[in-house]
């Protein structure tokens, strides 16, 4: 059997949004669809990365920037080597996300920024991890979008109002954007 030496097209799909916005849910649905088509996919979940690759970092602006840059490096290396790196990470600061975009551009690696634009009120109702309840009770400080900044993307490649879409519809919108860019 002869194997092709050409590397399949990969890309980084960065899903940014508030806690409990639906980033990970959409990422998993998208990844599942890509895998059923035989594509190589890795989901770089923000919580898992914090436990392992970024263990020891806190939630200061500097530590959040470092965390995002580490994830951005891993995503870029994977994408450059033919893997779809699906990244559901808050990444609250525009300059950190822009640095990741520039890293991808420097290596001519496709990067698609997705704003999972769920309003904070909806996120606090979902409260998947109990963060909003802990913050309201005074047991948590620095919750992104409540008492710590979140700078939403001004011109994301994909805008997902998840409060008006099912996770499947949101994932389909991202899939369509990838197809329109010739990445599928």
C-alpha positions in Angstrom: 0.0 0.0 0.0 1.3 3.4 -1.0 0.6 6.2 1.5 0.2 9.8 0.4 2.8 12.2 1.8 0.5 15.2 1.4 -0.9 16.5 4.7 -4.6 16.8 4.8 -6.0 20.3 5.5 -6.5 21.1 9.1 -7.7 24.2 10.8 -8.2 25.7 14.3 -11.8 26.5 15.2 -11.7 28.7 18.3 -15.0 29.0 20.1 -14.9 32.0 22.5 -17.7 33.1 24.8 -18.8 33.4 28.4 -18.8 30.5 30.9 -21.9 28.2 30.2 -22.4 29.8 26.7 -22.3 26.4 25.1 -18.8 26.4 23.7 -17.9 22.8 24.7 -21.3 21.4 23.7 -21.0 23.0 20.2 -17.4 21.8 19.9 -18.3 18.2 20.7 -21.2 18.2 18.2 -18.9 19.7 15.5 -16.1 17.3 16.3 -18.5 14.3 16.1 -19.6 15.3 12.6 -16.1 15.9 11.4 -15.0 12.5 12.8 -17.9 10.7 11.0 -16.5 12.1 7.8 -13.1 10.5 8.6 -11.4 13.8 9.6 -8.7 13.9 12.3 -10.1 16.1 15.2 -8.9 17.1 18.6 -11.0 19.1 21.0 -8.8 21.2 23.2 -11.2 21.8 26.1 -10.2 24.8 28.3 -11.0 23.0 31.6 -8.8 20.0 30.6 -6.0 22.3 29.4 -6.0 24.2 32.7 -5.7 21.0 34.7 -2.7 19.7 32.7 -0.9 22.1 30.3 -1.6 25.2 32.3 -1.6 23.7 35.8 -0.5 26.3 38.3 -1.8 29.3 36.4 -4.3 31.6 38.1 -6.9 33.9 36.6 -5.0 37.2 36.4 -4.9 38.9 33.0 -1.3 37.7 32.6 -2.1 34.1 33.5 -5.1 34.0 31.2 -3.0 35.4 28.4 -0.4 32.7 29.0 -3.0 30.0 29.0 -4.5 31.2 25.7 -1.1 31.4 24.1 -0.3 27.8 25.2 -3.5 26.5 23.8 -3.0 28.6 20.6 0.4 27.0 20.1 -0.9 23.4 20.5 -3.9 24.2 18.2 -1.7 25.7 15.5 0.7 22.8 15.5 -2.2 20.3 15.3 -3.9 22.3 12.5 -0.7 22.8 10.6 -0.3 19.0 10.6 -3.8 18.2 9.2 -5.9 18.1 12.4 -9.0 20.1 13.1 -8.3 21.6 16.5 -11.6 22.6 17.9 -11.0 24.9 20.9 -13.8 25.8 23.3 -12.0 28.3 25.5 -13.3 31.5 27.0 -10.2 33.6 26.0 -11.7 36.8 27.4 -9.2 39.3 26.0 -9.2 40.4 22.4 -5.4 40.9 22.3 -4.8 37.3 23.4 -7.1 36.0 20.7 -5.4 38.3 18.1 -2.0 36.9 19.0 -3.3 33.4 18.4 -4.7 34.5 15.0 -1.4 36.0 14.1 0.5 32.9 15.0 -1.8 30.9 12.7 -1.4 33.5 9.9 2.4 33.4 10.2 2.4 29.7 9.5 -0.4 30.0 6.9 -2.6 27.8 9.0 -6.4 28.3 8.8 -8.0 29.9 11.9 -11.7 30.4 12.3 -13.0 32.4 15.3 -16.4 31.6 16.5 -18.2 33.9 19.0 -20.6 31.8 21.0 -22.6 34.9 21.8 -24.9 33.8 24.6 -26.1 36.6 26.9 -24.8 36.5 30.5 -28.4 36.1 31.7 -28.9 32.9 29.7 -25.4 31.7 30.8 -26.3 32.2 34.5 -29.5 30.3 34.0 -27.6 27.4 32.4 -24.8 27.7 35.1 -23.4 24.3 34.0 -20.6 24.4 36.6 -22.3 26.4 39.3 -20.0 29.4 38.8 -22.7 32.0 38.6 -24.4 30.8 41.8 -21.0 30.8 43.6 -20.3 34.3 42.4 -23.7 35.5 43.4 -23.2 34.0 46.9 -19.8 35.8 47.2 -17.8 32.5 47.1 -16.2 33.3 43.7 -14.6 36.5 42.4 -13.3 37.2 38.9 -16.1 35.5 37.0 -15.7 36.3 33.3 -18.4 38.6 32.1 -19.7 39.4 35.6 -17.0 40.9 37.7 -14.1 40.3 35.3 -13.9 41.5 31.7 -14.9 39.7 28.6 -14.1 41.4 25.3 -16.3 39.9 22.7 -14.9 39.6 19.2 -15.9 42.6 17.0 -15.7 40.7 13.7 -15.8 37.0 14.4 -15.8 34.6 11.5 -19.0 32.9 12.8 -21.5 34.4 15.3 -23.7 31.9 17.2 -26.6 33.2 19.2 -27.0 29.9 21.0 -30.0 31.0 23.0 -31.9 30.8 19.7 -30.3 27.7 18.3 -29.9 24.0 19.2 -26.4 22.8 19.6 -26.8 20.9 16.3 -27.8 24.1 14.5 -24.9 26.0 16.0 -22.4 23.2 15.0 -24.0 23.2 11.5 -23.4 26.9 11.2 -19.7 26.4 12.0 -19.5 23.4 9.6 -21.0 25.6 6.8 -18.4 28.3 7.5 -15.6 25.7 7.2 -17.0 24.4 4.0 -17.4 28.0 2.6 -13.7 28.6 3.3 -12.8 25.4 1.4 -11.5 23.7 4.5 -13.7 20.6 4.1 
